[in-house]
């Protein structure tokens, strides 16, 4: 039967007949039913609200009927009289048009064949289903339905993009999701767990297998977290330390959130497992760097303090030098000038005896000036000489200094006791100067004793600091003047009684200060003195130490 197209209210057909009493539309089918105007109106109402539309094709696969609502595929040109693949900008989503055409030529039914119409922002997606139609065993075409699935496809594409982004984010963040069903005790994982734990791509353990990767302590913590979450409906966040198969130590963060049913009971717990090994390593590196920085700051502070102390000592030395230049050198200069004038007068009177006496006094003044200059040079050397720290045997140095003193005064009746094994770290040359001054003073101030003695020893005080001492039974001194003891060119005895420049103990204090220690003295006038000192880098042997006087 030939058909002519009609387009009342968006309806097209291949043939129609009109009369004054009745309007008809003939639809191809097993029995060619005729629809009156009332039925046609009913069909229009149905197609305007339906989510699918109806179509028919002839034996050459050309569309003969296309009944659709205006909103289903907007702005699409009519396809009556053409084949689907002949429509402009029409592409199958799966396979090719040749595949679809072979299906049609084989007169096979098809279901949910999807294609797109248009391009870019105007693209639309269609799903169509069709069955072949036969009349008296002869193939006459296809009839079927189609549906606009654009919204569904766009939602599906958005979901797939979100899935890709989620996978990329999980990969970059080293995190996988999980869900634990409380009723079935089944645990499901998102992709990537095997890679995260170095267990292989298809690794999906249940909760019990996951727990076996943990230590007993961590296992109890996870079980407790799941238990409390299911009972108290509280989320949890714990850090774990499982072992991967490759022996790599990893840190994991396990978080969980209970999911409740409509009745308020917890049905499942959803969560995530994240590899935080890099974060932990960064924290450890940061902690190490912070500790190093703190150590450097402490060292810098110590160096600043040491440098400040050295500058203070240098300033004190400068003040001492100024005092010597202003006072101590003034006296011998005045004496030289006075005796020179007196000698000139004696020579003018040809008094050779008096002239010789004045010349002797001038030489003595010159010698005093030379001694002061030597002392000043010694002070400068003590202040500026760099420390060369090494292991130093104080016992050996003491023995050597005593031997030199005995050689100079071999007739002295002197008893000297030196403790064995006194070893420290310090500058060997400066420590020898220190001991030469202390032992030399003890030797000098015991000169008037018939049975003189010197004891050199050490002990460890309650704070664990080793204290060294040089003790004698010599002249001693009045402790009221102890504050002047270590000053530059300070003397507690008359020069004619015990000669010297008064610089030895000042040098001793500088050497001890430069070694980070301290020096002090105790004495009784006429009964002897003891000088004690400490050094910062002293090697301590607490077992050998004892209290002083024991």
C-alpha positions as CSV (number, residue, x, y, z in Angstrom):
1,X,0.0,0.0,0.0
2,X,1.5,3.4,-0.9
3,X,1.7,6.0,1.8
4,X,2.0,9.8,1.7
5,X,3.6,11.7,4.5
6,X,1.4,13.8,6.9
7,X,2.7,16.1,9.7
8,X,-0.2,17.0,11.9
9,X,1.2,18.1,15.4
10,X,4.6,16.5,14.7
11,X,3.2,13.2,13.3
12,X,4.6,11.9,10.0
13,X,3.4,8.9,8.1
14,X,3.9,7.2,4.7
15,X,0.2,7.4,3.5
16,X,-3.1,8.9,4.6
17,X,-6.6,9.2,3.4
18,X,-9.0,12.0,4.3
19,X,-12.8,12.3,4.1
20,X,-15.4,14.7,5.5
21,X,-16.7,12.3,8.1
22,X,-13.5,10.6,9.2
23,X,-9.7,11.0,9.3
24,X,-7.5,8.0,9.1
25,X,-3.9,7.1,9.6
26,X,-2.7,3.7,8.7
27,X,0.2,2.2,10.7
28,X,2.1,-0.8,9.3
29,X,1.6,-4.0,11.4
30,X,0.3,-7.4,11.4
31,X,-3.3,-6.1,10.9
32,X,-3.6,-2.7,9.2
33,X,-5.9,-1.1,11.9
34,X,-7.6,2.2,11.1
35,X,-7.6,4.9,13.7
36,X,-10.4,7.5,13.8
37,X,-9.9,11.1,14.8
38,X,-10.5,10.4,18.5
39,X,-7.9,7.6,18.6
40,X,-5.5,9.9,16.7
41,X,-5.8,12.6,19.3
42,X,-5.2,10.0,22.0
43,X,-2.1,8.9,20.2
44,X,-0.8,12.4,20.0
45,X,-1.3,12.9,23.7
46,X,0.6,9.7,24.4
47,X,3.5,10.5,22.1
48,X,3.8,14.0,23.5
49,X,4.4,12.6,27.1
50,X,6.2,9.4,26.2
51,X,10.0,9.0,26.7
52,X,10.2,6.9,23.6
53,X,9.0,7.2,20.0
54,X,7.8,4.9,17.3
55,X,9.3,4.4,13.9
56,X,9.0,2.1,10.8
57,X,11.3,1.3,7.9
58,X,10.6,-0.3,4.5
59,X,12.4,-3.2,3.1
60,X,15.2,-0.9,1.9
61,X,15.6,0.4,5.5
62,X,14.3,3.8,4.7
63,X,12.2,5.5,7.3
64,X,8.5,5.6,6.5
65,X,7.1,6.5,9.9
66,X,8.7,8.6,12.7
67,X,6.3,9.5,15.5
68,X,8.0,11.5,18.3
69,X,7.4,14.3,20.8
70,X,8.8,17.7,19.9
71,X,11.1,17.7,22.9
72,X,12.8,14.4,22.4
73,X,15.3,15.3,19.7
74,X,15.0,19.0,19.1
75,X,16.0,20.6,15.8
76,X,16.6,17.2,14.1
77,X,15.6,17.3,10.4
78,X,13.1,14.8,9.1
79,X,14.5,11.4,8.4
80,X,11.5,10.1,6.3
81,X,12.7,8.6,3.1
82,X,16.4,8.1,4.1
83,X,18.3,5.4,5.9
84,X,19.7,6.1,9.4
85,X,23.3,6.1,8.3
86,X,22.5,8.6,5.5
87,X,21.5,11.2,8.1
88,X,24.0,14.0,8.5
89,X,26.4,13.9,11.5
90,X,25.2,10.5,12.7
91,X,27.7,8.1,14.2
92,X,27.3,4.7,16.1
93,X,28.7,4.6,19.6
94,X,29.7,1.0,19.3
95,X,30.8,-0.8,16.1
96,X,30.2,0.7,12.7
97,X,27.3,1.4,10.4
98,X,28.4,-1.6,8.3
99,X,28.0,-3.9,11.3
100,X,24.5,-2.5,11.8
101,X,23.6,-2.8,8.1
102,X,24.7,-6.5,8.1
103,X,22.3,-7.1,11.0
104,X,19.5,-5.4,9.1
105,X,20.2,-7.3,5.9
106,X,20.1,-10.6,7.9
107,X,16.6,-9.5,9.1
108,X,17.7,-9.9,12.7
109,X,16.2,-8.0,15.6
110,X,18.4,-5.5,17.5
111,X,18.2,-4.0,20.9
112,X,19.5,-0.8,22.4
113,X,21.6,0.2,19.4
114,X,23.2,3.5,20.4
115,X,24.3,6.3,18.2
116,X,24.9,10.1,18.4
117,X,23.5,12.9,16.3
118,X,25.3,16.1,15.9
119,X,28.6,17.3,17.2
120,X,30.1,19.4,20.0
121,X,27.7,21.1,22.5
122,X,24.7,20.1,20.3
123,X,25.4,16.4,20.3
124,X,22.5,14.1,21.2
125,X,22.5,10.4,22.0
126,X,19.8,8.0,20.9
127,X,19.1,4.4,21.8
128,X,16.9,2.4,19.4
129,X,15.4,-1.1,19.4
130,X,13.9,-2.8,16.3
131,X,12.3,-6.0,15.0
132,X,11.9,-7.2,11.4
133,X,8.3,-7.2,10.0
134,X,7.1,-10.0,7.7
135,X,3.8,-10.2,5.7
136,X,2.9,-13.6,4.5
137,X,6.5,-14.7,4.9
138,X,7.9,-11.7,2.9
139,X,10.2,-9.2,4.6
140,X,8.6,-5.8,4.4
141,X,10.8,-3.7,6.8
142,X,11.4,-2.9,10.4
143,X,9.4,-1.3,13.2
144,X,10.7,-0.2,16.6
145,X,11.2,2.4,19.2
146,X,13.8,5.0,20.0
147,X,14.7,7.0,23.1
148,X,16.7,10.1,23.7
149,X,19.4,9.1,26.2
150,X,21.5,12.3,26.0
151,X,21.0,13.1,29.7
152,X,21.8,9.6,30.7
153,X,25.0,9.5,28.5
154,X,26.2,12.8,29.8
155,X,25.7,11.7,33.4
156,X,27.5,8.5,32.5
157,X,30.4,10.4,30.9
158,X,30.5,12.7,33.9
159,X,30.6,9.7,36.2
160,X,33.4,8.1,34.2
161,X,35.4,11.3,34.2
162,X,34.9,11.5,38.0
163,X,36.0,7.9,38.3
164,X,39.2,8.6,36.3
165,X,39.9,11.7,38.4
166,X,39.2,9.7,41.5
167,X,41.6,6.9,40.4
168,X,44.3,9.5,39.5
169,X,43.8,11.3,42.8
170,X,43.9,8.0,44.7
171,X,47.1,7.0,42.9
172,X,48.8,10.4,43.6
173,X,47.5,10.4,47.2
174,X,48.3,6.7,47.6
175,X,44.8,6.0,49.0
176,X,42.2,3.3,48.4
177,X,38.6,3.1,49.6
178,X,36.9,0.2,51.4
179,X,33.5,-0.8,52.8
180,X,32.9,-3.4,55.5
181,X,29.4,-5.0,55.8
182,X,28.7,-5.8,59.4
183,X,26.1,-8.5,58.6
184,X,28.1,-10.5,56.1
185,X,31.5,-9.6,57.5
186,X,32.5,-8.9,53.9
187,X,35.1,-6.2,53.1
188,X,35.2,-4.7,49.6
189,X,38.0,-2.5,48.2
190,X,38.5,0.0,45.5
191,X,41.2,-0.5,42.9
192,X,44.8,-0.1,43.9
193,X,45.1,-1.9,47.2
194,X,47.5,-4.5,45.9
195,X,49.8,-1.8,44.5
196,X,49.6,0.1,47.7
197,X,50.7,-2.9,49.8
198,X,53.0,-4.4,47.1
199,X,50.7,-7.5,47.0
200,X,49.9,-7.6,43.3
201,X,47.2,-5.8,41.3
202,X,44.3,-8.2,42.2
203,X,44.9,-8.4,45.9
204,X,41.6,-7.8,47.8
205,X,41.8,-9.2,51.4
206,X,39.1,-9.5,53.9
207,X,39.4,-7.9,57.3
208,X,41.1,-10.9,58.8
209,X,43.7,-11.1,56.1
210,X,44.4,-7.4,56.5
211,X,44.8,-7.8,60.2
212,X,47.5,-10.5,59.7
213,X,49.7,-7.9,58.1
214,X,49.8,-6.0,61.4
215,X,51.6,-6.4,64.7
216,X,49.6,-7.6,67.7
217,X,49.3,-4.2,69.1
218,X,48.2,-2.6,65.9
219,X,45.8,-5.5,65.3
220,X,44.1,-4.9,68.7
221,X,43.9,-1.2,67.9
222,X,42.1,-1.8,64.6
223,X,39.7,-4.4,66.0
224,X,38.9,-2.0,68.9
225,X,38.3,0.9,66.4
226,X,35.8,-1.2,64.3
227,X,34.0,-2.4,67.4
228,X,33.6,1.1,68.9
229,X,32.5,2.5,65.5
230,X,29.8,-0.1,65.1
231,X,28.5,0.4,68.7
232,X,29.0,4.1,69.3
233,X,28.5,5.2,65.7
234,X,31.8,7.2,65.9
235,X,34.3,7.6,63.1
236,X,37.9,6.5,63.7
237,X,41.4,7.5,62.4
238,X,44.4,5.4,63.3
239,X,48.0,5.0,62.0
240,X,49.3,1.5,61.3
241,X,52.7,0.0,60.5
242,X,52.3,-3.1,58.3
243,X,55.0,-4.9,56.4
244,X,54.9,-5.2,52.6
245,X,56.0,-8.5,50.9
246,X,59.2,-6.8,49.6
247,X,60.2,-6.1,53.2
248,X,59.6,-2.4,52.9
249,X,58.5,-0.7,56.1
250,X,55.3,1.3,55.3
251,X,53.1,3.6,57.4
252,X,49.3,3.4,56.8
253,X,46.5,5.7,57.9
254,X,43.2,3.9,58.3
255,X,40.0,6.0,58.6
256,X,36.4,4.7,58.9
257,X,32.9,6.2,59.1
258,X,29.9,4.2,60.2
259,X,26.9,4.2,57.9
260,X,23.5,3.8,59.6
261,X,20.2,2.3,58.4
262,X,16.9,4.1,58.6
263,X,16.4,2.4,62.0
264,X,19.6,4.0,63.3
265,X,21.7,0.8,63.5
266,X,25.1,0.6,61.8
267,X,24.9,-1.5,58.7
268,X,28.4,-1.0,57.4
269,X,31.6,1.0,57.9
270,X,33.1,2.9,54.9
271,X,36.5,4.3,54.9
272,X,39.9,4.7,53.3
273,X,43.5,3.4,53.6
274,X,46.3,5.7,52.8
275,X,50.0,5.2,52.5
276,X,51.6,7.9,54.6
277,X,55.2,6.5,54.5
278,X,56.4,9.5,52.5
279,X,54.8,11.9,54.9
280,X,56.3,10.0,57.9
281,X,59.7,10.1,56.2
282,X,59.4,13.8,55.5
283,X,58.5,14.3,59.2
284,X,61.5,12.3,60.3
285,X,63.7,14.3,57.9
286,X,62.2,17.5,59.2
287,X,62.7,16.4,62.8
288,X,66.4,15.5,62.0
289,X,66.9,18.9,60.2
290,X,65.3,20.7,63.2
291,X,67.5,18.8,65.6
292,X,70.6,19.7,63.5
293,X,69.5,23.3,63.3
294,X,69.0,23.3,67.1
295,X,72.4,21.8,67.5
296,X,74.0,24.3,65.2
297,X,72.2,27.1,67.1
298,X,73.5,25.7,70.4
299,X,77.0,25.5,69.0
300,X,76.7,29.0,67.6
301,X,75.5,30.2,71.0
302,X,78.5,28.5,72.7
303,X,80.9,30.0,70.2
304,X,79.4,33.4,70.7
305,X,79.7,33.0,74.5
306,X,83.3,31.8,74.1
307,X,84.2,34.6,71.8
308,X,82.5,37.1,74.1
309,X,84.5,35.7,77.1
310,X,87.7,35.9,75.0
311,X,86.9,39.5,74.2
312,X,86.2,40.3,77.8
313,X,89.6,38.7,78.7
314,X,91.3,40.7,76.0
315,X,89.7,43.9,77.3
316,X,90.8,43.0,80.8
317,X,94.3,42.5,79.4
318,X,94.3,45.9,77.7
319,X,93.2,47.5,81.0
320,X,96.1,45.6,82.7
321,X,98.6,46.8,80.1
322,X,97.4,50.3,80.5
323,X,97.9,50.0,84.3
324,X,101.4,48.7,83.8
325,X,102.3,51.5,81.4
326,X,100.8,54.1,83.7
327,X,102.1,52.9,87.0
328,X,104.5,50.0,87.1
329,X,106.8,51.2,84.3
330,X,106.8,54.7,85.7
331,X,108.7,53.8,88.8
332,X,111.8,52.3,87.2
333,X,111.9,55.1,84.6
334,X,111.8,57.7,87.4
335,X,114.5,55.8,89.2
336,X,116.7,55.6,86.1
337,X,116.3,59.4,85.5
338,X,117.0,60.2,89.1
339,X,120.1,58.0,89.4
340,X,121.4,59.2,86.1
341,X,121.3,62.8,87.3
342,X,123.0,61.8,90.6
343,X,125.7,59.9,88.7
344,X,126.4,63.0,86.5
345,X,126.9,65.0,89.7
346,X,129.1,62.3,91.2
347,X,131.2,62.2,88.0
348,X,131.6,65.9,88.0
349,X,133.0,65.7,91.6
350,X,135.1,62.7,90.5
351,X,133.4,60.6,93.1
352,X,133.8,57.2,91.4
353,X,132.4,55.1,94.3
354,X,129.2,57.1,94.3
355,X,129.0,57.0,90.5
356,X,129.4,53.2,90.5
357,X,126.6,52.9,93.0
358,X,124.3,55.0,90.9
359,X,125.2,53.0,87.8
360,X,124.3,49.8,89.6
361,X,121.0,51.3,90.6
362,X,120.4,52.3,86.9
363,X,121.1,48.8,85.8
364,X,118.7,47.4,88.3
365,X,116.0,49.8,87.1
366,X,116.7,48.7,83.5
367,X,116.4,45.1,84.5
368,X,113.1,45.8,86.2
369,X,111.8,47.4,83.0
370,X,113.0,44.4,81.0
371,X,111.2,42.1,83.3
372,X,108.0,44.1,82.9
373,X,108.3,44.1,79.1
374,X,108.9,40.3,79.1
375,X,105.8,39.9,81.4
376,X,103.8,42.1,79.0
377,X,104.9,39.9,76.0
378,X,103.9,36.8,78.0
379,X,100.5,38.3,78.7
380,X,100.0,39.0,75.0
381,X,101.0,35.5,74.1
382,X,98.7,33.9,76.6
383,X,95.8,36.0,75.2
384,X,96.4,35.5,71.5
385,X,98.0,32.0,71.1
386,X,95.6,29.6,69.4
387,X,94.7,26.4,71.3
388,X,96.0,23.1,69.9
389,X,93.9,20.5,71.7
390,X,95.3,17.0,72.2
391,X,95.7,14.4,74.8
392,X,98.0,15.7,77.5
393,X,99.8,13.7,80.3
394,X,99.9,16.2,83.2
395,X,101.7,13.7,85.4
396,X,104.7,13.7,82.9
397,X,104.7,17.5,82.6
398,X,104.7,17.9,86.4
399,X,107.6,15.5,86.8
400,X,109.6,17.3,84.1
401,X,109.0,20.8,85.7
402,X,110.1,19.4,89.1
403,X,113.3,17.9,87.5
404,X,114.2,21.3,86.1
405,X,113.6,23.0,89.4
406,X,115.8,20.4,91.2
407,X,118.5,20.9,88.7
408,X,118.5,24.7,89.3
409,X,118.6,24.3,93.1
410,X,120.0,20.8,93.7
411,X,120.7,21.5,97.4
412,X,117.0,22.1,98.3
413,X,115.5,19.6,100.7
414,X,112.2,19.2,98.9
415,X,109.6,16.4,99.0
416,X,107.4,16.3,95.9
417,X,104.4,13.9,95.4
418,X,102.8,13.6,92.0
419,X,99.7,11.6,91.3
420,X,99.9,9.1,88.5
421,X,97.6,8.9,85.5
422,X,96.5,12.6,85.3
423,X,95.6,12.8,81.6
424,X,93.4,15.5,80.1
425,X,92.7,17.1,76.7
426,X,94.1,20.6,76.1
427,X,96.9,22.6,74.7
428,X,100.1,21.0,75.8
429,X,102.3,24.1,75.6
430,X,99.9,26.3,77.6
431,X,99.2,23.6,80.2
432,X,103.0,23.4,80.8
433,X,103.1,27.1,81.3
434,X,100.3,26.8,83.8
435,X,102.1,24.0,85.8
436,X,105.4,25.9,85.6
437,X,103.7,28.9,87.3
438,X,101.9,26.9,90.0
439,X,104.7,24.5,90.8
440,X,107.3,27.3,90.5
441,X,105.3,29.4,93.0
442,X,105.1,26.5,95.4
443,X,108.9,25.9,95.0
444,X,109.6,29.6,95.6
445,X,107.4,30.1,98.6
446,X,108.7,27.0,100.4
447,X,112.3,28.2,100.2
448,X,112.4,29.1,103.9
449,X,111.1,25.7,105.1
450,X,113.6,23.2,106.2
451,X,111.3,20.2,105.4
452,X,109.3,21.6,102.5
453,X,106.8,19.5,100.5
454,X,104.6,19.9,97.4
455,X,101.7,17.6,96.6
456,X,100.1,17.5,93.1
457,X,96.9,15.5,92.9
458,X,93.3,15.4,91.6
459,X,89.8,14.1,92.5
460,X,86.3,14.1,91.1
461,X,83.8,16.4,92.8
462,X,80.1,15.4,93.4
463,X,79.2,17.1,90.0
464,X,81.5,14.7,88.2
465,X,84.1,17.4,87.4
466,X,87.8,16.6,87.9
467,X,89.7,19.0,90.1
468,X,93.5,19.3,90.1
469,X,95.5,20.8,92.9
470,X,99.0,22.0,93.7
471,X,99.5,22.2,97.5
472,X,102.6,23.3,99.5
473,X,103.6,24.1,103.1
474,X,105.2,27.4,102.3
475,X,104.6,31.0,103.3
476,X,100.9,31.1,102.5
477,X,99.1,34.4,102.4
478,X,96.3,36.3,104.0
479,X,93.0,35.3,102.5
480,X,91.7,38.9,102.9
481,X,93.9,39.8,99.9
482,X,92.9,36.8,97.8
483,X,90.9,39.0,95.4
484,X,94.2,40.5,94.2
485,X,95.8,37.1,93.7
486,X,95.2,36.7,90.0
487,X,95.5,40.3,88.9
488,X,98.2,41.5,86.6
489,X,101.4,42.5,88.4
490,X,99.8,42.0,91.7
491,X,102.0,40.8,94.6
492,X,101.1,39.7,98.2
493,X,104.8,39.6,99.3
494,X,107.6,42.1,99.2
495,X,109.9,41.9,96.2
496,X,113.0,41.6,98.4
497,X,111.4,38.7,100.3
498,X,110.1,36.7,97.3
499,X,111.2,38.1,93.9
500,X,108.9,38.1,90.9
501,X,106.8,40.3,88.5
502,X,103.4,39.3,89.8
503,X,102.3,38.0,86.4
504,X,102.6,34.3,86.9
505,X,99.2,33.7,88.5
506,X,97.5,36.1,86.0
507,X,98.8,34.0,83.2
508,X,97.7,30.8,85.0
509,X,94.1,32.2,85.2
510,X,94.1,33.1,81.5
511,X,95.2,29.6,80.5
512,X,92.6,27.9,82.7
513,X,89.9,30.3,81.4
514,X,90.8,29.5,77.8
515,X,90.4,25.8,78.6
516,X,86.8,26.5,79.9
517,X,87.7,25.9,83.5
518,X,88.3,27.9,86.7
519,X,91.1,28.4,89.2
520,X,91.0,29.4,92.9
521,X,93.2,29.3,96.0
522,X,93.0,28.7,99.7
523,X,95.8,29.5,102.2
524,X,96.8,30.4,105.7
525,X,99.5,32.8,106.3
526,X,102.7,31.0,107.4
527,X,101.1,27.5,106.9
528,X,101.0,27.1,103.1
529,X,98.6,27.3,100.2
530,X,96.7,25.1,97.7
531,X,95.8,26.1,94.2
532,X,93.0,24.2,92.5
533,X,91.8,24.3,88.9
534,X,89.4,22.5,86.5
535,X,89.5,22.1,82.7
536,X,86.4,21.7,80.5
537,X,87.8,18.8,78.3
538,X,89.1,16.8,81.2
539,X,88.9,13.0,80.9
540,X,87.2,11.8,84.1
541,X,87.9,8.6,85.9
542,X,85.5,8.6,88.8
543,X,86.8,5.4,90.3
544,X,90.2,6.9,90.9
545,X,88.9,10.2,92.4
546,X,88.6,10.9,96.1
547,X,87.8,13.9,98.2
548,X,90.6,16.4,99.0
549,X,92.6,15.7,102.1
550,X,91.7,12.0,102.1
